[in-house]
């Protein structure tokens, strides 16, 4: 699958929103939408995310002929790809670079980037199949870290000499193509899961998760076979398919 069709925009409200608009207008991808600046960048749960020039903000549009039952795993696929892309573009893995479930890039406990996956059903048109549009948004703090009130942030250039966003994008396109092929719409998720765990915070680390109105603390016990978070709490093992995780 060719992942190197790229459209660059000087500014856009949101690369994810633009990619989804393209899908609704008939674009089927794969297509990267990259912007120097976003005016209405978003994170999970509708949070705003400052996207400054000098950082990487990109979204990949994919479409599937049939709804992909495992599309929720795309955040983990993208996390592994983004981790590998940063290591490749920088020539080595930055000290302390880790993945945090379900969608954060962390460096020594501070957020250095994030992933936002959004999906929408495609309505069949005359002569065209329906299916599913999936947009994988990836933001990497290269030269600037936005202020987030409830969590520390960092950027690559604060840690060591960092390449230009274009170099990270080139590595990201390659890594994403590779890991999507491994994933194979969920059939190869076991390999993705293993790769993700090898790049994540260690087993046993204390975590807290806000899932709806519930806040649960415990020890990180890995991922289940489908990618859900496993937490060892007092007296029981809990499984979570959504939530905001913080490292205690």
C-alpha positions in Angstrom: 0.0 0.0 0.0 1.4 3.4 -1.0 1.5 5.7 1.9 3.5 8.5 0.2 0.8 10.6 -1.4 1.1 13.8 0.5 -0.7 17.1 0.3 0.9 20.0 2.2 -1.1 23.0 3.4 0.2 26.2 4.9 -2.7 26.3 7.4 -5.9 24.4 8.1 -8.4 24.2 10.9 -7.5 20.5 11.5 -5.7 18.0 9.4 -8.1 15.3 10.7 -11.1 17.4 9.7 -9.7 18.2 6.3 -8.9 14.5 5.7 -12.4 13.5 6.6 -13.9 16.2 4.4 -11.8 14.7 1.5 -13.3 11.3 2.3 -16.8 12.6 2.3 -16.1 14.3 -1.1 -14.9 11.0 -2.6 -11.2 10.8 -1.9 -10.3 7.2 -0.9 -6.6 7.5 -0.1 -4.3 6.6 1.2 -3.5 10.3 1.5 -1.5 12.3 4.0 -2.7 15.8 4.8 0.1 17.9 6.4 -0.2 21.4 7.6 2.4 23.9 8.8 -0.2 25.2 11.3 -3.6 24.2 12.6 -6.0 26.8 13.8 -8.4 24.3 15.5 -6.2 21.3 16.3 -7.9 18.6 18.5 -6.9 15.9 20.8 -9.0 13.1 22.4 -12.4 13.9 24.0 -12.6 17.1 22.0 -9.7 18.8 23.8 -8.0 21.6 21.9 -4.4 21.1 20.9 -2.0 24.0 19.9 -0.3 23.1 16.7 2.5 25.6 16.0 4.8 26.0 13.0 7.9 23.9 13.5 6.0 20.9 14.8 4.6 18.0 12.8 0.9 17.8 12.4 -0.3 15.2 9.8 -3.3 13.0 9.2 -3.5 9.9 7.1 -6.8 9.1 5.3 -7.5 5.4 4.8 -10.6 3.7 3.5 -11.8 0.2 3.9 -14.2 -1.6 1.6 -16.0 -3.0 4.6 -16.1 -1.6 8.1 -13.0 -2.8 9.8 -14.0 -4.6 13.1 -10.6 -3.8 14.6 -10.3 -0.2 13.5 -10.0 0.9 17.1 -6.5 -0.8 17.1 -5.3 1.9 14.6 -4.2 4.1 17.5 -1.8 1.4 18.7 -0.6 0.7 15.2 0.1 4.5 14.7 1.8 4.7 18.1 4.4 2.0 17.1 4.9 3.7 13.7 5.4 7.2 15.3 7.9 5.8 17.8 9.9 4.1 15.1 9.7 7.2 12.9 11.2 9.4 15.6 14.0 7.0 16.3 14.8 6.7 12.5 14.7 10.4 11.8 16.8 11.2 14.9 19.3 8.4 14.3 18.6 6.9 17.7 15.7 6.5 20.1 15.6 9.6 22.4 16.2 8.7 26.1 13.0 8.1 27.9 10.8 7.8 24.7 7.8 5.6 25.6 4.3 4.9 24.4 1.4 5.5 26.9 -2.0 3.8 26.3 -3.9 4.5 24.2 -2.4 7.2 22.1 0.4 9.3 23.7 4.1 9.7 22.9 6.0 10.4 26.1 9.6 11.4 26.9 10.5 10.9 30.6 6.9 11.3 31.7 6.1 14.4 29.6 3.9 14.3 26.5 5.8 14.8 23.3 3.0 13.9 20.8 -0.3 12.3 20.4 -2.6 10.3 18.1 -6.2 10.9 17.3 -8.1 8.3 15.2 -11.5 9.1 13.8 -13.8 6.9 11.7 -16.9 7.5 9.7 -19.1 5.2 7.6 -19.1 6.0 3.9 -22.5 6.1 2.3 -22.7 4.1 -0.9 -23.2 6.2 -4.1 -24.1 5.1 -7.6 -21.3 3.0 -8.9 -19.3 3.3 -5.7 -19.1 1.0 -2.7 -19.6 2.2 0.9 -17.2 1.2 3.6 -15.3 3.0 6.3 -13.1 6.1 6.3 -10.5 6.1 9.0 -8.3 9.2 9.7 -5.1 8.8 11.7 -4.0 12.1 13.1 -0.4 12.3 14.5 1.1 15.3 16.1 4.8 15.5 17.2 6.2 18.3 19.3 9.4 19.0 17.4 10.4 22.6 18.3 7.6 23.7 20.6 5.5 22.2 23.4 2.0 23.6 24.0 0.9 24.3 27.5 -1.5 21.8 28.8 -2.9 22.6 32.3 -3.2 19.1 33.7 -0.1 17.4 32.3 3.6 18.1 31.5 4.7 18.5 27.9 8.0 18.5 26.1 9.4 18.7 22.6 12.2 16.9 20.7 14.6 19.8 20.3 14.6 20.3 24.1 16.2 16.9 24.5 18.6 16.8 21.6 19.2 18.1 18.1 16.0 17.2 16.2 15.5 16.9 12.5 13.0 19.1 10.5 9.3 17.9 10.6 9.7 16.9 6.9 12.3 14.3 7.9 10.1 12.9 10.6 7.1 12.8 8.1 9.2 10.8 5.6 10.1 8.3 8.2 6.5 8.3 9.5 5.1 7.5 6.1 7.4 4.5 5.7 6.8 3.2 9.3 3.1 3.6 9.0 3.0 1.7 5.7 5.0 -1.1 7.3 3.0 -1.4 10.5 -0.4 -1.2 8.7 0.7 -4.1 6.5 1.7 -6.1 9.6 -1.6 -5.2 11.3 -3.5 -6.4 8.2 -6.9 -5.1 9.4 -6.5 -6.9 12.7 -5.3 -10.2 11.5 -1.7 -9.4 12.5 -2.5 -7.5 15.7 -0.5 -9.9 17.9 2.8 -8.6 16.3 1.6 -5.0 16.8 0.7 -5.7 20.4 4.1 -7.1 21.1 5.9 -4.2 19.4 3.7 -1.7 21.3 4.5 -3.4 24.7 8.2 -3.3 23.8 8.0 0.5 23.3 5.7 1.3 26.3 6.2 2.1 30.0 7.2 -1.0 31.9 4.9 -3.6 33.3 4.1 -3.0 37.0 4.3 0.8 36.7 1.6 2.6 38.7 -1.2 4.1 36.5 -4.5 5.9 37.0 -7.3 5.8 34.5 -10.3 8.1 34.2 -13.0 6.0 32.4 -16.3 7.9 32.4 -17.1 8.9 36.0 -14.7 6.3 37.4 -11.1 6.8 38.4 -9.1 3.6 39.0 -5.5 3.2 40.1 -3.3 0.1 39.8 -0.3 -1.5 38.2 0.1 -1.7 34.5 -0.4 -5.4 33.5 -0.1 -5.1 29.7 -2.7 -5.3 26.9 -5.2 -8.0 26.2 -5.3 -9.8 22.9 -7.5 -7.0 21.4 -5.5 -4.1 22.7 -7.5 -3.2 25.8 -5.5 -1.9 28.8 -5.1 -4.4 31.7 -4.7 -2.9 35.2 -4.0 -4.9 38.3 -6.0 -3.2 41.1 -6.5 -4.1 44.7 -7.7 -7.7 44.5 -8.7 -7.9 40.9 -7.6 -7.4 37.3 -9.5 -4.8 35.3 -9.9 -4.4 31.6 -10.4 -1.0 30.0 -11.2 -0.1 26.4 -11.3 3.6 26.8 -10.1 6.3 29.3 -7.5 8.9 30.0 -4.4 7.4 31.6 -1.9 9.2 33.8 1.4 7.7 35.2 1.4 8.0 39.0 
